[in-house]
Amino acid sequence: MRILLIGSGGREHAMAWKISRSPLCEKLFIAPGNAGTALCGENVDMQPNDKEAVGGFVRSNSVNMVVVGPEEPLVKGLADYFAADEHLRRVMFVGPSSEGARLEGSKAFAKAFMERNQIPTAAYRAFNRDQATEAREFLGRFSPPYVLKADGLAAGKGVVICTTRAEAEQNLDEMLREGKFGEASSTVVIEEFLDGKEISVFVLTDGETYQVLPAAKDYKRVGEHDTGANTGGMGAVSPVPFADDEVMKRIEERIIQPTIGGIRKEGIDYHGFIFFGLMLVDGNPYVIEYNVRLGDPEAEVIIPRLESDLVELMKAACNGKLKDCAPVISPRYALAVMLTSGGYPDAYQKGYVIEGTEEVDGSQLFYAGVQQDVDQLVTSGGRVIAVTSLADDLEGARSISYTNARVVDFKGKYYRRDIGKDLLK
């Protein structure tokens, strides 16, 4: 098979690394890719949101399967563009229609979907710009902290947690009236704050059935002990020790099954991944958010634990045969430490030379913000490299990842030193 993978981050490097190892993969293209994906296939200088360019490339290069890594092309209807074209609709497409992608693209749509399908989630209401006064009044129904969410895509920065009523009212005005997150915050969801343990759960679905992939815990805050600003993710661990068989059974029965049932009942065209961002409150799961793709940096720990052929699983999802393809998961622990540019997630510098990658021993490096500059690697983003290690226990995986996190170097390098520490017995 000739496969086109869309995206350019650490998630896409992990996916490319796995796809390229499949005996079903004859040729792998990545658009636009990065220095890591170039080691797995051929990078293509093409923008993921340019539907005509993507479609033209698929036609002219006899591509059999398209796999979409990030959410934005899905929310903007790339799957629908393929479905509407007589030739392109024959190509296997891994990712939901724009209607399915609204589970991530619109917080209000996702909350209403959960309500319709009796899926546990925090109490909420959505407000548009004309309802700013009502929104302020609604805050009085909750005690602090307050959770405000921009309805649309906001590059992972659209959620604000406020510790006081005054702070919540100020942020509400900035979002609704001043466009703090642009059009994404023209509607704001106010929801109840849930306190518990977070976990990321993933499935691959063909819209009728599903297969559960490894679960993970990621670390969003930039500072150790979960302090400081939210980021795209500073590291991840899989499996999650507190998600035992009983917890996972509860998640499957209360969250996954009704979600897939809702997709099926509402006639949503969905062949691809679903990421369930969950909060366990006294052991009971609640949905914090849906994503319509694999997480990042979670992909960098769940993919290395997947012993099955990822291409075979995705092919089954596209062809409605997923019920016959149970994935084989390694029992080993995977831990990823994200090396970031100094200053991230705020202002940071790019273009610094990366050294030491060839001296890494026992870890897999997944490149995110890395470009090839002639004969050297240079930083090109805030999150630069995920250092992922597998071991029989969590402590072993931590030790290997942190050893190699010290080996790789670039000016301003920063990383959290406590990834997975909270999970050690």
TALINTA-V345068 format. One record per backbone hydrogen bond with DSSP energy under -1.0 kcal/mol. CO is the residue of the C=O (numbers start at 1). NH is the residue of the N-H. E is the energy in kcal/mol with one decimal. If there is no record, write none. Layout:
BEGIN
co | nh | e
CO | NH | E
CO | NH | E
END
This chain:
BEGIN
co | nh | e
1 | 26 | -3.0
1 | 27 | -1.6
2 | 64 | -3.0
2 | 65 | -1.7
3 | 29 | -3.0
4 | 67 | -2.9
5 | 31 | -2.4
6 | 69 | -2.3
7 | 33 | -1.9
9 | 13 | -1.8
10 | 14 | -2.4
11 | 15 | -2.4
12 | 16 | -2.8
13 | 17 | -2.7
14 | 18 | -1.7
15 | 19 | -3.2
16 | 20 | -2.6
19 | 22 | -1.9
22 | 25 | -1.5
27 | 3 | -2.9
28 | 42 | -2.7
29 | 5 | -3.0
30 | 44 | -3.0
31 | 7 | -2.8
34 | 38 | -1.7
36 | 39 | -1.5
37 | 40 | -1.7
37 | 41 | -1.5
42 | 30 | -2.4
44 | 46 | -1.7
47 | 50 | -1.9
49 | 51 | -1.4
50 | 54 | -2.5
51 | 55 | -3.0
52 | 56 | -2.6
53 | 57 | -2.4
54 | 58 | -2.3
55 | 59 | -2.2
56 | 60 | -2.6
57 | 61 | -1.7
58 | 63 | -2.0
59 | 62 | -1.1
64 | 92 | -2.3
65 | 4 | -2.8
66 | 94 | -3.2
67 | 6 | -3.0
71 | 75 | -2.5
72 | 76 | -2.2
73 | 78 | -2.4
74 | 77 | -1.5
77 | 81 | -2.1
78 | 82 | -1.9
79 | 83 | -2.4
80 | 84 | -1.7
82 | 85 | -1.2
85 | 89 | -2.3
87 | 90 | -1.5
88 | 91 | -1.8
92 | 66 | -2.9
94 | 68 | -1.9
97 | 101 | -2.6
100 | 103 | -1.7
101 | 104 | -1.6
101 | 105 | -2.9
102 | 106 | -2.0
106 | 110 | -2.3
107 | 111 | -2.5
108 | 112 | -2.2
109 | 113 | -2.5
110 | 114 | -2.3
111 | 115 | -2.2
112 | 116 | -2.6
113 | 117 | -1.7
114 | 119 | -2.7
115 | 118 | -1.2
120 | 287 | -2.9
123 | 192 | -2.8
125 | 190 | -2.7
127 | 188 | -3.0
128 | 131 | -1.9
131 | 135 | -2.5
132 | 136 | -2.0
133 | 137 | -1.9
134 | 138 | -2.3
135 | 139 | -1.2
137 | 140 | -1.4
138 | 141 | -2.2
139 | 142 | -1.8
146 | 162 | -2.8
147 | 191 | -2.2
148 | 160 | -3.1
149 | 189 | -2.9
151 | 107 | -2.5
154 | 157 | -2.1
158 | 150 | -2.9
160 | 148 | -2.8
162 | 146 | -2.9
164 | 168 | -2.1
165 | 169 | -2.6
166 | 170 | -2.2
167 | 171 | -2.4
168 | 172 | -2.4
169 | 173 | -2.1
170 | 174 | -2.2
171 | 175 | -2.3
172 | 176 | -2.9
173 | 177 | -1.9
173 | 178 | -1.5
174 | 180 | -2.4
179 | 182 | -2.4
181 | 184 | -1.2
182 | 185 | -1.4
183 | 186 | -1.9
184 | 152 | -2.4
187 | 151 | -2.6
188 | 127 | -2.6
189 | 149 | -2.5
190 | 125 | -1.6
191 | 147 | -1.2
197 | 280 | -3.2
199 | 278 | -2.7
200 | 216 | -2.8
201 | 276 | -3.5
202 | 213 | -2.7
203 | 274 | -2.4
204 | 211 | -2.2
205 | 272 | -1.8
209 | 206 | -1.5
211 | 204 | -2.2
216 | 200 | -3.3
217 | 237 | -2.2
219 | 234 | -3.7
220 | 231 | -1.8
223 | 227 | -1.2
227 | 223 | -3.0
229 | 222 | -2.4
234 | 338 | -2.1
235 | 219 | -2.1
236 | 336 | -2.8
237 | 217 | -2.3
238 | 334 | -3.5
240 | 243 | -2.1
242 | 244 | -1.2
244 | 248 | -2.7
245 | 249 | -2.2
246 | 250 | -2.0
247 | 251 | -2.4
248 | 252 | -2.4
249 | 253 | -2.5
250 | 254 | -2.7
251 | 255 | -2.2
251 | 256 | -2.1
252 | 257 | -2.8
255 | 259 | -1.6
256 | 260 | -2.6
257 | 261 | -2.5
258 | 262 | -2.2
259 | 263 | -2.3
260 | 264 | -2.4
261 | 265 | -2.9
262 | 266 | -2.5
263 | 268 | -2.3
264 | 267 | -1.1
269 | 97 | -2.3
271 | 95 | -3.2
272 | 205 | -3.0
274 | 203 | -2.1
275 | 291 | -2.3
276 | 201 | -2.3
277 | 288 | -3.4
277 | 289 | -1.6
278 | 199 | -2.0
279 | 286 | -1.8
280 | 197 | -2.0
281 | 284 | -1.7
284 | 281 | -2.9
286 | 279 | -2.5
289 | 277 | -3.0
291 | 275 | -2.9
295 | 299 | -1.8
298 | 301 | -2.1
298 | 302 | -2.6
299 | 303 | -2.0
303 | 306 | -1.4
305 | 330 | -3.3
309 | 313 | -1.9
310 | 314 | -2.5
311 | 315 | -2.6
312 | 316 | -2.0
313 | 317 | -1.9
314 | 318 | -2.1
315 | 319 | -1.7
316 | 321 | -2.9
321 | 324 | -1.3
322 | 325 | -2.1
328 | 307 | -2.5
328 | 308 | -1.1
333 | 391 | -2.0
334 | 238 | -2.3
335 | 389 | -1.9
336 | 236 | -1.7
337 | 387 | -2.9
339 | 384 | -2.6
339 | 385 | -1.5
340 | 414 | -2.1
341 | 344 | -2.1
343 | 346 | -2.1
352 | 379 | -2.2
355 | 409 | -2.9
356 | 359 | -1.4
364 | 388 | -2.7
366 | 386 | -2.8
368 | 370 | -1.4
369 | 380 | -2.6
370 | 35 | -2.0
371 | 378 | -2.7
373 | 376 | -1.7
376 | 373 | -3.6
377 | 354 | -2.9
378 | 371 | -2.5
379 | 351 | -2.9
382 | 341 | -2.9
383 | 369 | -1.5
384 | 368 | -3.2
385 | 339 | -3.5
386 | 366 | -2.6
387 | 337 | -2.0
388 | 364 | -3.2
389 | 335 | -2.0
391 | 333 | -2.8
393 | 397 | -1.9
394 | 398 | -2.5
395 | 399 | -2.2
396 | 400 | -2.1
397 | 401 | -2.2
398 | 402 | -2.7
399 | 403 | -1.9
400 | 404 | -2.1
401 | 405 | -2.0
402 | 406 | -1.2
404 | 408 | -2.0
409 | 355 | -3.3
410 | 413 | -2.0
414 | 340 | -3.2
418 | 421 | -1.7
420 | 423 | -1.2
421 | 424 | -1.1
END
